[in-house]
Amino acid sequence: MKWFLLTWRFNFVFAFPKVTTYMSDMCSFLEPMARLIRGSVFVDMFHFYEKGDLIEDPSENRLKQYKKTDFYPFRPCIFMGFSTSCPNRPWEILQNYFKTDNFKPAKMCKNGFWVDT
């Protein structure tokens, strides 16, 4: 069970009848909020806040801000084989999140061998 109070979150510790404000302990965690798993591939889900014309992402101890128009309106897409809704401009969100526009992999599989790109 989790309680959300503005920008501060309390986390119930499962082993003891008390509340902790730490990000993690031996029995609980706050981030990610969920994990979608399919086979050996997974996607972590995090919380976001709307602040005026921005979306704020405080995950992983670094505040990231995105334009609201990069998120909305959502558009239909296929993700991990499921029909779902995706952000309006996903590449802009990824560039902002990773602070780069270079998503070229260091290695690629070519004819059954990993080679430098």
Rosetta blueprint (number, residue, H / E / L):
1 M L
2 K E
3 W E
4 F E
5 L E
6 L L
7 T L
8 W E
9 R E
10 F E
11 N E
12 F E
13 V L
14 F L
15 A L
16 F L
17 P L
18 K L
19 V E
20 T E
21 T L
22 Y L
23 M L
24 S E
25 D L
26 M L
27 C L
28 S L
29 F E
30 L L
31 E L
32 P L
33 M L
34 A E
35 R E
36 L E
37 I E
38 R E
39 G L
40 S L
41 V E
42 F E
43 V E
44 D E
45 M E
46 F L
47 H L
48 F L
49 Y E
50 E E
51 K E
52 G L
53 D L
54 L E
55 I E
56 E E
57 D E
58 P L
59 S H
60 E H
61 N H
62 R L
63 L L
64 K E
65 Q E
66 Y E
67 K E
68 K H
69 T H
70 D H
71 F H
72 Y L
73 P L
74 F L
75 R E
76 P E
77 C E
78 I E
79 F E
80 M L
81 G L
82 F E
83 S E
84 T E
85 S E
86 C E
87 P L
88 N L
89 R L
90 P H
91 W H
92 E H
93 I H
94 L H
95 Q H
96 N H
97 Y H
98 F H
99 K L
100 T L
101 D L
102 N L
103 F L
104 K L
105 P L
106 A L
107 K E
108 M E
109 C E
110 K E
111 N L
112 G L
113 F E
114 W E
115 V E
116 D E
117 T L
